Amino acid sequence: MTDDGHAGRDTDPHAGGPLVTAGAPAGATEVAVVLLHGRGATADGIVRLAEPLYRHGVTFYAPGADRSRWYPHSLLAPVERNEPHLSSALRRVGAVVDAATGAVPAERVVVGGFSQGACLAAEFAARRPRRYGAVFVLSGGLLGPADRFGERVANEGSLAGTPVFLGCGDADEGVPVERVRRTADVLRGLDGDVTERIYAGLGHEVNDEEFGFLGRLVEDLLAAD
């Protein structure tokens, strides 16, 4: 019996996926931003969406998900239903973050995303806490039933004051406001410096105020010694 590669793909679907880079070239990176796209989107698309964050010295790393989705079911579904996709996605994010820390210290690496990518960023920060440059969660939150969040939070480690931004609209049909608030509580409990913004009338989208806040975070990192 020959191995056609499907077994590995079934258990680790995001391994070996595409990685789009943009912004400052290798050797000129002062701040690295790991961008995670949403369901049905692409790495190229999240790089274009993040154009308001472009600054001199900032390099963007955007991995692409298998079939343009990081996991198959709702963020509210039991975590087990989103396996093995979720674990594969977290390994992929970890590998990209590790690559970014080869260019700059982790304290100058920003991790964030939109929609499914936002959920993945929240999960990554909760499971692998340390001091990052920043974490941002746009229209997303931790996955699974809220009463089981504690099962996936790291038993050791701390975000150590990492700036964390969570932004979402109260008209977002896919992300309940309470999920954003519970996620903010978890990340505060991991010593994140959390800013939570809920926007009246905003649907499943990103607004200028969110990008303005994130742009200032990036500028603060660039200005830091």
Long-range contacts (C-beta under 8 A, 24 or more apart in sequence): 9-66, 10-84, 11-84, 11-88, 12-84, 12-88, 12-91, 13-66, 13-67, 13-84, 13-85, 13-88, 14-63, 14-65, 14-66, 14-70, 14-85, 14-88, 14-89, 14-91, 14-92, 15-88, 15-91, 15-92, 17-63, 17-64, 17-65, 17-66, 17-92, 18-43, 18-63, 18-64, 19-43, 19-61, 19-62, 19-63, 19-64, 19-96, 20-44, 20-47, 20-60, 20-61, 20-62, 20-63, 20-64, 21-59, 21-60, 21-61, 21-62, 22-47, 22-59, 22-60, 22-62, 23-54, 23-58, 23-59, 23-60, 24-56, 24-57, 24-58, 24-59, 25-59, 26-59, 26-103, 28-57, 28-59, 29-57, 29-58, 29-59, 29-103, 29-104, 30-57, 30-58, 30-104, 30-108, 30-221, 30-222, 31-55, 31-57, 31-58, 31-59, 31-104, 31-108, 31-109, 31-110, 31-133, 31-218, 31-221, 31-222, 32-58, 32-59, 32-60, 32-61, 32-100, 32-101, 32-103, 32-104, 32-108, 32-109, 32-110, 32-133, 33-58, 33-59, 33-60, 33-61, 33-109, 33-110, 33-112, 33-218, 34-60, 34-61, 34-62, 34-63, 34-93, 34-96, 34-97, 34-100, 34-109, 34-110, 34-111, 34-112, 35-60, 35-61, 35-62, 35-112, 35-113, 35-117, 36-62, 36-63, 36-70, 36-93, 36-111, 36-112, 36-113, 36-114, 36-116, 36-117, 36-118, 36-120, 36-121, 37-62, 37-64, 37-65, 37-68, 37-113, 37-114, 37-115, 37-116, 37-117, 38-113, 38-114, 38-115, 38-116, 38-117, 38-118, 38-139, 39-68, 39-69, 39-70, 39-115, 39-116, 40-68, 40-69, 41-68, 41-114, 41-115, 41-117, 42-68, 46-113, 46-114, 46-117, 49-114, 49-206, 52-208, 52-211, 52-212, 52-214, 52-215, 53-211, 53-214, 53-215, 53-218, 55-215, 55-218, 55-219, 55-222, 56-222, 57-222, 58-218, 58-222, 59-100, 59-103, 61-96, 61-99, 61-100, 63-92, 63-93, 63-96, 65-89, 65-116, 69-116, 70-116, 70-117, 70-119, 70-120, 71-116, 71-143, 74-174, 75-116, 75-119, 75-140, 75-141, 75-142, 75-143, 75-144, 75-174, 75-175, 75-179, 76-144, 76-145, 76-176, 76-179, 77-143, 77-144, 78-144, 78-145, 79-143, 79-144, 79-148, 79-152, 82-143, 86-120, 86-123, 86-143, 89-120, 90-120, 90-123, 90-124, 90-127, 90-128, 93-120, 93-121, 93-124, 94-124, 94-128, 97-124, 106-130, 106-131, 106-132, 106-133, 107-131, 107-132, 107-133, 108-133, 108-221, 108-224, 109-133, 110-134, 110-135, 110-136, 110-217, 110-218, 110-221, 111-135, 111-136, 112-136, 112-137, 112-138, 112-165, 112-214, 113-137, 113-138, 113-140, 114-138, 114-139, 114-140, 114-206, 115-139, 115-140, 115-174, 115-204, 116-140, 119-143, 122-166, 122-183, 122-187, 123-152, 125-159, 125-162, 125-164, 125-187, 125-190, 125-192, 126-152, 126-153, 126-154, 126-186, 126-187, 126-190, 127-152, 127-153, 127-154, 128-154, 128-157, 129-154, 129-157, 129-158, 129-159, 129-160, 129-190, 129-191, 129-192, 130-157, 130-158, 130-159, 130-160, 130-162, 131-158, 131-159, 131-160, 131-161, 131-162, 132-159, 132-162, 133-162, 133-163, 133-217, 133-221, 134-162, 134-163, 134-164, 134-165, 134-214, 134-217, 134-218, 134-221, 135-159, 135-162, 135-163, 135-164, 135-165, 135-187, 135-192, 136-164, 136-165, 136-166, 136-167, 136-214, 136-217, 137-164, 137-165, 137-166, 137-167, 137-180, 137-183, 138-167, 138-168, 138-206, 138-210, 139-167, 139-168, 139-169, 139-172, 139-174, 139-175, 139-204, 139-205, 139-206, 140-168, 140-175, 140-180, 140-183, 141-166, 141-168, 141-175, 141-179, 141-180, 141-182, 141-183, 142-179, 142-182, 142-183, 142-186, 146-178, 146-179, 146-182, 149-182, 149-186, 153-186, 153-189, 153-190, 154-190, 157-190, 158-190, 158-191, 159-187, 159-190, 159-191, 159-192, 159-193, 160-191, 161-191, 161-192, 161-193, 162-191, 162-192, 162-193, 163-192, 163-193, 163-195, 163-217, 164-192, 164-193, 164-194, 164-195, 165-194, 165-195, 165-197, 165-210, 165-213, 165-214, 165-217, 166-194, 166-195, 166-196, 166-197, 167-196, 167-197, 167-198, 167-199, 167-206, 167-207, 167-209, 167-210, 167-213, 168-197, 168-198, 168-199, 168-202, 169-198, 169-199, 169-200, 169-201, 169-202, 169-203, 169-204, 169-205, 170-198, 170-199, 170-200, 170-201, 170-202, 171-200, 171-201, 171-202, 171-203, 172-202, 172-203, 172-204, 173-203, 173-204, 174-204, 175-204
